[in-house]
Structure formats: C-alpha cells, structure tokens
C-alpha cells in the first residue's frame, strides 16, 4: 500500500508519498498560496486544492499535473467532497457547489442574513470573514456543517439551500470539524475558543478541557479504530499558533473519556514550531499522520509515539509549513 499525503502550503502543494522507509516529496503549483486540499478514497487520483486569489485547481493523476477548474480569482479557504458533489468555501464568506467534479460551480444561497452574521469577523482582517471548514455529514444525506471564521458553526439539512444559525453554547471559531463512521451524530470541533463535542448532530455542545492546558485548537483527527481516540493540535493563542517568530504549539491526545494528555514521544520541541495539522488513516486502525514546519510524522499506536518520515526532496522542491492536510491510501494494484 502507498500513502499519499497532500499538504496545502503558502508555497504550493507539497506531496509526500511512499511507505515503510521509502518516502518522496515534491512541490506542485509553486508560487500559489494554497489554503486547502481535498481528496477521496473512492477516486484516489482526483485531488482538489483551493488557493487564495486563484480559485480551485484539480488534478486527475494524483497530483502530478493540475489545472484551474473554476471560481477563478476567488479566495478559496475550504473544500470538501461528498458522495455527489464538491463544495468550496470562500472569503468573504460564501459557498459554492459543483456536481461535475469542478467543471461547473453554482453559488449556494447566502447565509449572510442569519442573525449572527453581523458579528462575524476574522481578526487579522476584521472587515471580512470566511468559510474555514466544510464537513458533509457522514450519516445524514445532504446535511452540511460549515464553520465560519470567526463567529459561527452553521448547519444545512438540504445541501446548502437553507441554513441554521449557531446554537447557544456551541463553538464560535471552529477551525476543524470531524465525524467518525461508527459514531452516529457525534461531531468533534477544534476551535479557537476550545475543544467541543456534540452527540446530537450539533444541536447541543459541550467543552472538553480537562487536561487541555492550551485551548486555541487548530487541527484534529479521530482514530479509525475508535471514535473515543482523538488528537488535537493546540496553542495558547493565534499569535503563538501561527506567528513564525512567536510560535509555540502542542499536540494532545484523549482516549476513552480520560483527560487530555500532551503527546511528546518522537515529536520535536514545541518552541518555534507553528501549529501542526493532523489526519487519521482511512484504512489502518490507530495510524495518524502529522505535519509541521515541513516535516511529516507518523504514529502507528493511536498517537502515543511518533517517528519522522525520511522524506527525500528533490532540489526543485522545498518542504514548507502546512495549513491543511489530506491523505489517500491505495494498494499497489491501484497505482
């Protein structure tokens, strides 16, 4: 089996592929400010990325070649794939849907008329806000969960035709959302205002902070083996999470309703490290991947211990800090 890891960076798409001790790195779309990546196990060769200012790009060959595929000149901050559509979220906040693999896009009805909309604001650029994350529900057809940075976590039960506003007690600054295929209606949120979970599809939420010393949460992943094993990356503040000179970030693990525990074994020191992105394997139980500052790490025991992948980068490609991550795993026969 080969694993292909797509990393969105401010210098292009970094692709790390391989298995065992043989890992290769390459950079595609150099010079593009890539904000997000999306890939699907059902169509492993089809990959999408969203750029700040240049719209959406698609690859039909696993990332070797890319072409612009619509909503050009848009600041595309988030992408998601469902069974029958591709969704894109932009800055300023808007949602687009394509039913033909990105060939044509339709702007979905606005959610800017929701009661909470006047309060939405992205602090570094306070005159705007954007769609940070899109999660098609794994269990309810046509349901979408959409995170606005910053201000609201929205839900649509009809594919984006109508929207439900944020609920009291829910996260206001979600950065990453997740579900698990075996946990009906359970949602996980890594947010700037903490870590949250819902067990009723987002109708009600609870903060889970026991043991979580750093509560600006960025990326999260749930183990394929168990919906009760969760990793989250965190920092004290946005400044320490993303500032090159002030960076100080951490990784936490929670299992079986126990308190959060900081993970360190095999990972670099937290000082001078911008906040990491993390993803769970879709085929290997308890396998996770993590990337920070251009390095990539793998855990085979549910996130307890890690090792850095020995990635061979050609001279014309340079590893860069990742903003988003997507993983595709294929058997040799599918390559």
TORPA-352393 format. One record per residue (C-alpha): residue number from 1; x negated, y, z. Coordinates in Angstrom, 2 decimals, decimal comma, always signed. Layout:
n:NUM&X:X&Y:Y&Z:Z;
...
//
This chain:
n:1&X:+0,00&Y:+0,00&Z:+0,00;
n:2&X:-1,15&Y:+3,53&Z:-0,80;
n:3&X:-0,18&Y:+6,55&Z:+1,22;
n:4&X:+0,02&Y:+9,93&Z:-0,46;
n:5&X:+0,11&Y:+12,99&Z:+1,81;
n:6&X:+1,23&Y:+16,30&Z:+0,30;
n:7&X:+0,18&Y:+19,41&Z:+2,22;
n:8&X:+1,53&Y:+22,89&Z:+1,50;
n:9&X:-1,20&Y:+25,49&Z:+1,97;
n:10&X:-1,77&Y:+29,13&Z:+1,14;
n:11&X:-4,31&Y:+27,99&Z:-1,49;
n:12&X:-2,19&Y:+25,41&Z:-3,30;
n:13&X:-1,01&Y:+21,85&Z:-2,75;
n:14&X:-3,56&Y:+19,60&Z:-1,10;
n:15&X:-3,03&Y:+15,91&Z:-1,84;
n:16&X:-4,70&Y:+13,24&Z:+0,30;
n:17&X:-4,21&Y:+9,67&Z:-0,93;
n:18&X:-5,55&Y:+6,25&Z:-0,14;
n:19&X:-5,54&Y:+3,56&Z:+2,53;
n:20&X:-7,89&Y:+1,99&Z:+5,04;
n:21&X:-11,27&Y:+3,71&Z:+4,76;
n:22&X:-10,79&Y:+4,94&Z:+1,19;
n:23&X:-9,18&Y:+8,41&Z:+1,09;
n:24&X:-9,41&Y:+11,01&Z:-1,65;
n:25&X:-8,47&Y:+14,67&Z:-1,58;
n:26&X:-7,55&Y:+17,06&Z:-4,39;
n:27&X:-6,03&Y:+20,53&Z:-4,78;
n:28&X:-3,30&Y:+21,31&Z:-7,29;
n:29&X:-1,72&Y:+24,67&Z:-8,15;
n:30&X:-4,80&Y:+26,50&Z:-6,87;
n:31&X:-4,11&Y:+30,11&Z:-6,03;
n:32&X:-0,40&Y:+29,55&Z:-5,39;
n:33&X:+0,88&Y:+30,32&Z:-1,90;
n:34&X:+2,71&Y:+27,05&Z:-1,30;
n:35&X:+5,14&Y:+27,16&Z:+1,62;
n:36&X:+6,80&Y:+23,75&Z:+1,49;
n:37&X:+6,71&Y:+20,32&Z:-0,13;
n:38&X:+9,34&Y:+17,60&Z:-0,56;
n:39&X:+9,13&Y:+14,02&Z:-1,78;
n:40&X:+11,36&Y:+10,95&Z:-1,79;
n:41&X:+10,59&Y:+7,28&Z:-1,28;
n:42&X:+13,24&Y:+6,37&Z:-3,87;
n:43&X:+11,44&Y:+8,37&Z:-6,58;
n:44&X:+7,82&Y:+8,32&Z:-5,40;
n:45&X:+6,41&Y:+10,05&Z:-8,47;
n:46&X:+8,74&Y:+13,06&Z:-8,20;
n:47&X:+7,42&Y:+15,76&Z:-5,88;
n:48&X:+8,53&Y:+19,37&Z:-5,37;
n:49&X:+6,88&Y:+22,38&Z:-3,83;
n:50&X:+8,14&Y:+25,86&Z:-3,03;
n:51&X:+5,96&Y:+28,94&Z:-3,39;
n:52&X:+6,03&Y:+32,45&Z:-2,03;
n:53&X:+6,84&Y:+34,56&Z:-5,09;
n:54&X:+6,72&Y:+31,92&Z:-7,82;
n:55&X:+9,75&Y:+29,74&Z:-7,18;
n:56&X:+9,82&Y:+25,94&Z:-7,31;
n:57&X:+7,37&Y:+23,59&Z:-9,02;
n:58&X:+7,89&Y:+19,91&Z:-9,78;
n:59&X:+5,56&Y:+17,03&Z:-10,53;
n:60&X:+6,74&Y:+13,85&Z:-12,23;
n:61&X:+3,47&Y:+11,97&Z:-11,85;
n:62&X:+2,71&Y:+12,06&Z:-8,13;
n:63&X:+1,14&Y:+15,49&Z:-8,10;
n:64&X:-1,37&Y:+15,29&Z:-10,96;
n:65&X:+0,48&Y:+17,85&Z:-13,10;
n:66&X:+3,02&Y:+20,49&Z:-12,05;
n:67&X:+5,47&Y:+22,68&Z:-13,92;
n:68&X:+7,73&Y:+25,53&Z:-12,89;
n:69&X:+11,29&Y:+24,27&Z:-12,56;
n:70&X:+13,43&Y:+27,19&Z:-11,66;
n:71&X:+14,39&Y:+30,12&Z:-9,43;
n:72&X:+11,21&Y:+31,82&Z:-10,58;
n:73&X:+9,96&Y:+34,86&Z:-8,66;
n:74&X:+11,78&Y:+33,69&Z:-5,52;
n:75&X:+10,10&Y:+33,26&Z:-2,14;
n:76&X:+10,93&Y:+29,59&Z:-1,57;
n:77&X:+10,38&Y:+28,75&Z:+2,09;
n:78&X:+12,04&Y:+25,34&Z:+2,35;
n:79&X:+13,01&Y:+22,34&Z:+0,22;
n:80&X:+14,98&Y:+19,18&Z:+0,87;
n:81&X:+16,08&Y:+16,16&Z:-1,13;
n:82&X:+19,39&Y:+14,38&Z:-0,65;
n:83&X:+20,79&Y:+11,37&Z:-2,49;
n:84&X:+22,25&Y:+13,56&Z:-5,23;
n:85&X:+20,62&Y:+16,99&Z:-5,07;
n:86&X:+17,59&Y:+19,16&Z:-4,43;
n:87&X:+18,07&Y:+22,10&Z:-2,05;
n:88&X:+15,90&Y:+25,21&Z:-1,82;
n:89&X:+15,97&Y:+27,94&Z:+0,82;
n:90&X:+14,51&Y:+31,40&Z:+0,26;
n:91&X:+13,51&Y:+34,71&Z:+1,78;
n:92&X:+15,70&Y:+36,75&Z:+2,02;
n:93&X:+17,96&Y:+34,00&Z:+3,33;
n:94&X:+19,80&Y:+32,19&Z:+0,53;
n:95&X:+20,41&Y:+28,59&Z:-0,50;
n:96&X:+20,18&Y:+27,01&Z:-3,97;
n:97&X:+21,21&Y:+23,55&Z:-5,17;
n:98&X:+20,14&Y:+21,53&Z:-8,19;
n:99&X:+21,94&Y:+18,36&Z:-9,28;
n:100&X:+19,49&Y:+17,57&Z:-12,11;
n:101&X:+16,05&Y:+17,36&Z:-10,45;
n:102&X:+15,42&Y:+21,08&Z:-10,60;
n:103&X:+16,31&Y:+21,70&Z:-14,23;
n:104&X:+19,18&Y:+23,99&Z:-13,28;
n:105&X:+20,00&Y:+25,69&Z:-9,99;
n:106&X:+23,19&Y:+27,06&Z:-8,51;
n:107&X:+23,20&Y:+29,64&Z:-5,75;
n:108&X:+25,40&Y:+28,43&Z:-2,90;
n:109&X:+27,93&Y:+30,72&Z:-1,22;
n:110&X:+26,28&Y:+33,15&Z:+1,13;
n:111&X:+26,15&Y:+32,71&Z:+4,88;
n:112&X:+25,21&Y:+36,35&Z:+5,46;
n:113&X:+28,79&Y:+37,11&Z:+6,50;
n:114&X:+28,55&Y:+34,92&Z:+9,61;
n:115&X:+28,92&Y:+36,78&Z:+12,91;
n:116&X:+25,32&Y:+36,18&Z:+14,00;
n:117&X:+23,77&Y:+37,35&Z:+10,69;
n:118&X:+23,15&Y:+40,98&Z:+11,76;
n:119&X:+20,87&Y:+39,65&Z:+14,49;
n:120&X:+18,66&Y:+37,55&Z:+12,22;
n:121&X:+15,10&Y:+38,83&Z:+11,84;
n:122&X:+11,67&Y:+37,43&Z:+11,02;
n:123&X:+9,39&Y:+39,26&Z:+13,47;
n:124&X:+6,31&Y:+39,77&Z:+11,22;
n:125&X:+8,60&Y:+41,20&Z:+8,54;
n:126&X:+11,53&Y:+42,49&Z:+10,64;
n:127&X:+13,55&Y:+43,77&Z:+7,70;
n:128&X:+14,10&Y:+40,22&Z:+6,47;
n:129&X:+14,63&Y:+36,58&Z:+7,47;
n:130&X:+14,53&Y:+33,27&Z:+5,64;
n:131&X:+15,66&Y:+29,66&Z:+5,45;
n:132&X:+12,92&Y:+27,88&Z:+7,39;
n:133&X:+14,22&Y:+24,31&Z:+7,22;
n:134&X:+16,90&Y:+22,26&Z:+5,42;
n:135&X:+17,98&Y:+18,84&Z:+6,64;
n:136&X:+20,58&Y:+16,81&Z:+4,73;
n:137&X:+22,31&Y:+14,69&Z:+7,37;
n:138&X:+21,28&Y:+11,04&Z:+7,25;
n:139&X:+24,68&Y:+9,78&Z:+8,40;
n:140&X:+27,35&Y:+12,23&Z:+7,19;
n:141&X:+27,64&Y:+12,72&Z:+3,44;
n:142&X:+27,40&Y:+16,36&Z:+2,25;
n:143&X:+26,53&Y:+17,65&Z:+5,72;
n:144&X:+23,59&Y:+20,08&Z:+5,80;
n:145&X:+21,71&Y:+21,51&Z:+8,76;
n:146&X:+19,98&Y:+24,79&Z:+7,89;
n:147&X:+17,60&Y:+26,74&Z:+10,13;
n:148&X:+17,25&Y:+30,50&Z:+9,75;
n:149&X:+14,00&Y:+32,06&Z:+10,96;
n:150&X:+14,81&Y:+33,66&Z:+13,18;
n:151&X:+18,30&Y:+33,71&Z:+14,52;
n:152&X:+20,44&Y:+30,65&Z:+13,89;
n:153&X:+20,83&Y:+26,97&Z:+13,19;
n:154&X:+23,73&Y:+26,59&Z:+10,77;
n:155&X:+25,77&Y:+23,60&Z:+9,60;
n:156&X:+27,77&Y:+22,90&Z:+6,48;
n:157&X:+30,08&Y:+19,91&Z:+6,18;
n:158&X:+30,81&Y:+20,40&Z:+2,48;
n:159&X:+27,44&Y:+20,60&Z:+0,76;
n:160&X:+26,92&Y:+24,30&Z:+1,42;
n:161&X:+30,27&Y:+25,67&Z:+0,29;
n:162&X:+31,18&Y:+26,86&Z:+3,78;
n:163&X:+29,06&Y:+27,39&Z:+6,87;
n:164&X:+29,42&Y:+27,08&Z:+10,62;
n:165&X:+27,54&Y:+29,64&Z:+12,70;
n:166&X:+25,12&Y:+28,89&Z:+15,52;
n:167&X:+26,64&Y:+27,37&Z:+18,66;
n:168&X:+26,13&Y:+28,62&Z:+22,24;
n:169&X:+23,08&Y:+27,07&Z:+23,85;
n:170&X:+21,60&Y:+25,92&Z:+20,56;
n:171&X:+18,15&Y:+26,77&Z:+19,21;
n:172&X:+17,80&Y:+30,24&Z:+17,69;
n:173&X:+14,40&Y:+29,80&Z:+16,00;
n:174&X:+14,20&Y:+26,25&Z:+14,64;
n:175&X:+11,05&Y:+25,53&Z:+12,62;
n:176&X:+11,52&Y:+21,79&Z:+12,00;
n:177&X:+14,55&Y:+19,51&Z:+12,21;
n:178&X:+14,64&Y:+15,73&Z:+12,21;
n:179&X:+17,01&Y:+12,78&Z:+12,40;
n:180&X:+16,43&Y:+9,05&Z:+12,75;
n:181&X:+18,13&Y:+6,45&Z:+10,52;
n:182&X:+19,25&Y:+4,37&Z:+13,51;
n:183&X:+20,44&Y:+7,22&Z:+15,78;
n:184&X:+23,87&Y:+8,40&Z:+14,65;
n:185&X:+24,46&Y:+12,15&Z:+15,18;
n:186&X:+21,17&Y:+12,69&Z:+17,04;
n:187&X:+19,25&Y:+15,80&Z:+16,00;
n:188&X:+15,78&Y:+16,95&Z:+17,04;
n:189&X:+14,69&Y:+20,61&Z:+16,85;
n:190&X:+11,20&Y:+22,09&Z:+17,24;
n:191&X:+11,86&Y:+25,79&Z:+17,73;
n:192&X:+10,14&Y:+28,97&Z:+18,71;
n:193&X:+12,41&Y:+29,02&Z:+21,75;
n:194&X:+11,55&Y:+25,46&Z:+22,78;
n:195&X:+12,37&Y:+21,85&Z:+22,04;
n:196&X:+16,04&Y:+20,83&Z:+21,72;
n:197&X:+18,09&Y:+17,71&Z:+21,07;
n:198&X:+21,72&Y:+17,12&Z:+20,17;
n:199&X:+23,58&Y:+13,81&Z:+20,27;
n:200&X:+26,77&Y:+15,03&Z:+18,58;
n:201&X:+25,59&Y:+16,36&Z:+15,23;
n:202&X:+24,71&Y:+19,81&Z:+16,55;
n:203&X:+27,92&Y:+20,68&Z:+18,40;
n:204&X:+26,01&Y:+20,89&Z:+21,70;
n:205&X:+22,31&Y:+21,02&Z:+22,55;
n:206&X:+20,00&Y:+20,54&Z:+25,50;
n:207&X:+16,48&Y:+21,80&Z:+26,05;
n:208&X:+13,94&Y:+19,12&Z:+27,00;
n:209&X:+10,93&Y:+20,86&Z:+28,54;
n:210&X:+9,81&Y:+18,55&Z:+31,34;
n:211&X:+6,04&Y:+18,26&Z:+30,87;
n:212&X:+6,01&Y:+20,64&Z:+27,89;
n:213&X:+3,62&Y:+23,36&Z:+29,04;
n:214&X:+3,59&Y:+25,14&Z:+25,66;
n:215&X:+7,06&Y:+25,91&Z:+24,33;
n:216&X:+6,54&Y:+27,57&Z:+20,96;
n:217&X:+7,25&Y:+24,40&Z:+18,97;
n:218&X:+6,49&Y:+24,06&Z:+15,26;
n:219&X:+6,44&Y:+20,58&Z:+13,73;
n:220&X:+7,99&Y:+17,32&Z:+14,91;
n:221&X:+8,25&Y:+13,70&Z:+13,88;
n:222&X:+10,18&Y:+10,69&Z:+15,17;
n:223&X:+8,72&Y:+7,21&Z:+15,06;
n:224&X:+10,28&Y:+4,80&Z:+12,59;
n:225&X:+10,06&Y:+2,17&Z:+15,35;
n:226&X:+12,20&Y:+4,05&Z:+17,86;
n:227&X:+14,35&Y:+7,20&Z:+17,97;
n:228&X:+13,00&Y:+7,71&Z:+21,50;
n:229&X:+9,37&Y:+8,25&Z:+20,46;
n:230&X:+8,85&Y:+11,86&Z:+19,38;
n:231&X:+5,81&Y:+14,00&Z:+18,60;
n:232&X:+5,86&Y:+17,79&Z:+18,60;
n:233&X:+3,17&Y:+20,38&Z:+17,93;
n:234&X:+3,23&Y:+23,43&Z:+20,17;
n:235&X:+1,51&Y:+26,58&Z:+21,35;
n:236&X:+2,09&Y:+29,40&Z:+23,81;
n:237&X:+3,25&Y:+31,88&Z:+21,19;
n:238&X:+3,49&Y:+32,54&Z:+17,47;
n:239&X:+0,25&Y:+34,51&Z:+17,70;
n:240&X:-1,66&Y:+31,59&Z:+19,20;
n:241&X:+0,01&Y:+29,15&Z:+16,82;
n:242&X:-0,78&Y:+30,92&Z:+13,55;
n:243&X:-3,46&Y:+33,55&Z:+14,18;
n:244&X:-6,80&Y:+32,46&Z:+12,76;
n:245&X:-8,79&Y:+34,23&Z:+15,48;
n:246&X:-6,39&Y:+33,58&Z:+18,36;
n:247&X:-5,36&Y:+30,01&Z:+17,59;
n:248&X:-4,80&Y:+27,58&Z:+20,44;
n:249&X:-2,47&Y:+24,67&Z:+19,67;
n:250&X:-1,46&Y:+21,35&Z:+21,17;
n:251&X:+0,23&Y:+18,03&Z:+20,41;
n:252&X:+2,76&Y:+16,44&Z:+22,77;
n:253&X:+4,40&Y:+13,02&Z:+22,89;
n:254&X:+7,61&Y:+11,89&Z:+24,54;
n:255&X:+8,85&Y:+8,30&Z:+24,79;
n:256&X:+11,85&Y:+6,65&Z:+26,43;
n:257&X:+13,12&Y:+9,74&Z:+28,25;
n:258&X:+9,80&Y:+10,24&Z:+30,04;
n:259&X:+8,31&Y:+13,75&Z:+30,43;
n:260&X:+6,29&Y:+15,20&Z:+27,58;
n:261&X:+2,60&Y:+14,28&Z:+27,70;
n:262&X:-0,17&Y:+16,15&Z:+25,90;
n:263&X:-1,98&Y:+13,97&Z:+23,35;
n:264&X:-5,74&Y:+14,36&Z:+23,06;
n:265&X:-7,36&Y:+11,00&Z:+22,29;
n:266&X:-9,05&Y:+11,30&Z:+18,89;
n:267&X:-7,80&Y:+14,82&Z:+18,17;
n:268&X:-10,00&Y:+17,94&Z:+18,09;
n:269&X:-10,08&Y:+20,56&Z:+20,83;
n:270&X:-7,11&Y:+22,90&Z:+20,91;
n:271&X:-9,16&Y:+26,12&Z:+20,84;
n:272&X:-9,47&Y:+27,82&Z:+17,45;
n:273&X:-7,04&Y:+25,34&Z:+15,89;
n:274&X:-3,92&Y:+26,64&Z:+14,22;
n:275&X:-0,80&Y:+24,65&Z:+14,90;
n:276&X:-0,60&Y:+21,25&Z:+13,21;
n:277&X:+2,04&Y:+19,64&Z:+11,02;
n:278&X:+3,01&Y:+16,04&Z:+11,74;
n:279&X:+5,01&Y:+13,36&Z:+9,94;
n:280&X:+6,04&Y:+9,78&Z:+10,65;
n:281&X:+5,53&Y:+6,92&Z:+8,24;
n:282&X:+8,70&Y:+5,82&Z:+6,50;
n:283&X:+7,59&Y:+2,18&Z:+6,22;
n:284&X:+5,11&Y:+1,49&Z:+9,05;
n:285&X:+6,54&Y:+1,46&Z:+12,58;
n:286&X:+4,73&Y:+3,74&Z:+15,04;
n:287&X:+2,42&Y:+5,24&Z:+12,38;
n:288&X:+2,07&Y:+9,04&Z:+12,31;
n:289&X:+0,03&Y:+11,48&Z:+10,24;
n:290&X:-1,10&Y:+14,94&Z:+11,36;
n:291&X:-2,96&Y:+17,77&Z:+9,65;
n:292&X:-4,59&Y:+20,94&Z:+10,97;
n:293&X:-7,32&Y:+23,19&Z:+9,58;
n:294&X:-7,68&Y:+20,99&Z:+6,50;
n:295&X:-8,31&Y:+17,79&Z:+8,44;
n:296&X:-5,97&Y:+14,79&Z:+8,41;
n:297&X:-5,48&Y:+12,31&Z:+11,26;
n:298&X:-3,63&Y:+9,00&Z:+11,59;
n:299&X:-2,17&Y:+7,22&Z:+14,60;
n:300&X:-1,16&Y:+3,57&Z:+14,49;
n:301&X:+0,19&Y:+3,30&Z:+18,05;
n:302&X:+3,02&Y:+5,78&Z:+18,20;
n:303&X:+0,85&Y:+8,88&Z:+18,56;
n:304&X:-1,20&Y:+7,86&Z:+21,60;
n:305&X:-4,57&Y:+7,53&Z:+19,86;
n:306&X:-5,74&Y:+9,15&Z:+16,64;
n:307&X:-8,55&Y:+8,93&Z:+14,14;
n:308&X:-9,60&Y:+11,40&Z:+11,47;
n:309&X:-9,27&Y:+10,10&Z:+7,93;
n:310&X:-12,57&Y:+10,07&Z:+5,99;
n:311&X:-11,33&Y:+12,12&Z:+3,04;
n:312&X:-13,63&Y:+12,57&Z:+0,04;
n:313&X:-13,03&Y:+16,02&Z:-1,52;
n:314&X:-14,45&Y:+16,89&Z:-4,97;
n:315&X:-16,38&Y:+20,12&Z:-5,37;
n:316&X:-13,47&Y:+21,89&Z:-7,07;
n:317&X:-11,06&Y:+21,14&Z:-4,23;
n:318&X:-11,21&Y:+22,52&Z:-0,72;
n:319&X:-9,16&Y:+21,41&Z:+2,28;
n:320&X:-7,00&Y:+24,18&Z:+3,74;
n:321&X:-4,72&Y:+24,60&Z:+6,73;
n:322&X:-1,30&Y:+23,03&Z:+6,11;
n:323&X:+2,03&Y:+24,81&Z:+6,53;
n:324&X:+4,20&Y:+21,80&Z:+5,67;
n:325&X:+3,79&Y:+18,08&Z:+5,02;
n:326&X:+5,47&Y:+15,33&Z:+3,01;
n:327&X:+4,49&Y:+11,68&Z:+2,77;
n:328&X:+5,12&Y:+8,99&Z:+0,14;
n:329&X:+4,08&Y:+5,37&Z:+0,66;
n:330&X:+4,06&Y:+2,95&Z:-2,24;
n:331&X:+2,96&Y:-0,62&Z:-2,86;
n:332&X:+0,16&Y:-1,26&Z:-5,32;
n:333&X:+2,65&Y:-2,68&Z:-7,83;
n:334&X:+4,48&Y:+0,67&Z:-7,92;
n:335&X:+1,38&Y:+2,69&Z:-8,77;
//
